[in-house]
Structure formats: C-alpha cells, structure tokens
Amino acid sequence: MTINRSLRTLLPFAAGVVILMAGVVTDYDHSVDFQRYKTYSWLKIHASDSLWEGRIRHAVDSELAAKGWTVAPDGQASVAAFGSTHTQPMLNTFYDGFGGGWRWHGFGGLGMATTTVEKVPIGSLVLDIFDSETKKLIWRGRASEVLSEKPEKDEKKLEKTVAEMFKHFPPREKD
C-alpha cells in the first residue's frame, strides 16, 4: 500500500497520541480518610481472558497486603477489577528507492513508501475500591497497555502496573 504526503505527516502525530494515552492514572475521593480502612473483600473480577482473573487477584492482594490491608469476608472496603484486551492497528511505514531524504516536494525522490498494518494486543485494567457500608466509590486506578506483544512478559507487566497503581496508596491527608 502506498500512502500520500498528508497521511505521512499524520503518522508521527498519531504515534505520539498513542504514547500519551499509555500509563497509569489514579484518582480518589479527597474527603475519605483511608487510614480507617484495614480490611477488604472482593466484589467482582472480570477479565476478557479468564486466566487473568486469578493473576489480577494475586497482584492486587499482594499490593494491598504490603499496605497493611487484609482480605476479610465482610471487609470495610470492596474491590472490583475489570480487565479487557483488544487489538489495535499499528502502522509501520518503510521508505525505499532512490533519492531518500527530505526534498522540496516531500520525502524521497523516486522512492516508494510502503505501509503495513500490524494488529497489536492492547490491554486495559480498571481497579475500583468502594466503601462497603455506603457503596460509594472511594478510589480508582486505570492502566492502559497492560499487555505487551509477548505473552510471556504479560504477567510481569501486570504486576508492575498494579504496583504502580498502588505506589501512593493509601492516599494521605493533605496537611
């Protein structure tokens, strides 16, 4: 497939947008005193791949245990997790031919640009923590690109992502 000059100009911009969308974001109810929570129970875990439900539970349990929280049948907080995967097209453009380099009339001289489309797995994870008594959302963590292109690396990437989500957990009161 050959691409025209305007599409070629948009490719670096689109790649930059994808990079900006990646990462971990957390938010919480600033009026909640998180120091009063010591126990939690699982409300629900849903992942598009059922193998990931246990992996998500293990990663979250490990992080919350490190923060001093313990699992209890009727915990003070309730945790829900939603993980999904989909494929996203990634465009790879290769330039070949004679006269490579920037020219007055665009990139290349007599060369051709070839673009291929590759399906890349993209995974997202949303973790919600609710106050069990009031049923109100008190904390949310979101991560995109939890999956890598190599399945053998995905479990470690999940653990690192969940650790990043809980890096500043529980939120401290502002002085």
C-alpha positions in Angstrom: 0.0 0.0 0.0 1.3 3.5 -0.9 0.5 6.4 1.3 0.2 10.1 0.4 2.1 13.0 1.9 -0.7 14.2 4.2 -1.1 10.8 5.8 2.7 10.5 6.1 2.6 13.8 8.1 -0.1 12.4 10.5 1.7 9.2 11.3 4.2 10.7 13.8 1.4 12.7 15.4 -0.8 9.5 15.8 2.1 7.6 17.3 2.6 10.4 19.8 -1.1 10.3 20.8 -0.8 6.5 21.5 2.2 7.1 23.6 0.5 9.8 25.7 -2.5 7.5 26.3 -0.4 4.8 27.8 0.2 4.6 31.5 -1.3 4.5 35.0 -3.8 7.0 36.4 -5.3 7.0 39.8 -8.0 9.2 41.5 -9.8 9.1 44.8 -12.4 10.8 46.9 -10.4 13.5 48.8 -12.9 13.6 51.6 -12.3 10.0 52.6 -9.9 9.1 55.5 -8.2 6.0 54.1 -6.5 5.3 57.4 -9.7 3.9 58.8 -9.7 1.0 56.3 -7.9 -2.1 57.2 -9.9 -4.9 55.6 -11.4 -5.5 52.1 -13.3 -8.1 50.2 -13.6 -8.8 46.6 -16.7 -7.6 44.9 -16.0 -8.8 41.4 -13.2 -9.6 39.0 -13.9 -9.7 35.3 -11.3 -10.1 32.6 -11.8 -10.9 28.9 -9.4 -13.8 29.4 -10.5 -15.9 32.4 -6.8 -16.9 33.1 -6.2 -13.3 34.0 -8.8 -13.1 36.8 -6.5 -15.1 39.2 -3.5 -13.1 38.2 -5.2 -9.8 38.8 -6.5 -11.0 42.2 -2.9 -12.2 43.2 -1.3 -8.9 42.1 -3.9 -6.7 43.9 -3.8 -8.9 47.0 0.0 -8.6 47.2 -0.1 -4.9 46.9 -2.9 -4.3 49.4 -1.2 -6.7 51.9 2.0 -4.7 51.6 -0.1 -1.6 52.6 -1.4 -3.4 55.7 -4.9 -4.3 54.3 -6.2 -7.9 54.7 -8.9 -9.8 52.9 -12.0 -10.4 55.0 -15.4 -11.8 54.2 -17.1 -8.6 55.1 -14.3 -6.1 54.6 -14.6 -2.4 55.3 -13.8 -1.8 51.6 -14.8 -3.7 48.5 -12.6 -4.2 45.4 -13.7 -4.7 41.9 -11.4 -5.2 38.9 -12.2 -5.1 35.1 -9.6 -6.1 32.6 -10.1 -6.1 28.9 -8.0 -6.8 25.8 -8.4 -5.8 22.2 -6.2 -5.4 19.2 -5.2 -2.0 17.9 -3.8 -1.5 14.4 -0.2 -0.2 14.3 1.0 1.3 11.1 4.6 0.6 10.0 5.9 2.7 7.1 9.1 1.9 5.2 10.7 4.1 2.6 12.8 2.6 -0.1 14.2 3.5 -3.6 16.5 6.2 -4.9 16.8 9.7 -3.6 15.9 9.0 0.1 15.9 12.0 2.4 13.9 15.2 2.5 13.3 17.0 -0.7 11.5 20.2 -1.6 8.5 18.3 -2.9 8.3 15.8 0.0 10.1 12.8 1.4 12.2 10.8 -1.1 12.7 11.4 -4.8 11.8 8.4 -6.9 11.3 6.1 -3.9 8.1 4.5 -2.6 6.6 4.4 0.8 5.1 1.1 1.9 2.8 0.9 5.0 1.8 -2.3 6.6 -0.8 -2.8 9.3 0.0 -5.0 12.3 -2.5 -6.0 15.0 -1.0 -5.3 18.4 -2.7 -6.5 21.6 -3.6 -3.7 24.0 -4.9 -4.4 27.5 -6.5 -2.1 30.0 -7.2 -2.6 33.7 -9.6 -0.7 35.9 -9.5 -1.2 39.7 -12.2 0.3 41.9 -12.4 0.4 45.7 -15.7 1.1 47.3 -16.7 1.8 50.9 -18.6 -1.4 51.7 -21.1 0.4 54.0 -22.0 3.4 51.8 -21.3 1.6 48.5 -19.6 4.8 47.3 -16.5 4.7 45.0 -13.5 5.9 47.0 -10.5 5.1 44.8 -10.0 4.2 41.1 -6.9 3.1 39.3 -6.7 2.8 35.5 -4.0 1.5 33.3 -3.6 1.1 29.6 -1.3 -1.1 27.6 -1.0 -3.6 30.4 -0.2 -6.3 27.8 3.0 -6.4 25.8 3.4 -8.0 22.4 5.0 -11.1 24.1 2.6 -13.2 26.3 5.5 -14.5 28.4 6.1 -10.9 29.6 2.5 -10.0 30.3 2.3 -11.4 33.9 5.4 -9.4 35.0 3.9 -6.3 33.2 0.6 -6.8 35.1 2.5 -7.0 38.4 4.5 -3.8 37.6 1.3 -2.0 36.5 -0.6 -2.9 39.7 2.4 -1.9 41.8 2.5 1.5 40.0 -1.2 1.9 40.7 -0.7 1.4 44.4 2.6 3.3 44.7 0.9 6.2 46.6 -1.8 4.2 48.2 -3.5 4.8 50.6 -3.8 8.5 49.8 -2.6 10.6 52.7 -4.5 13.6 54.0 -3.2 16.9 52.9 -1.6 19.0 55.7 
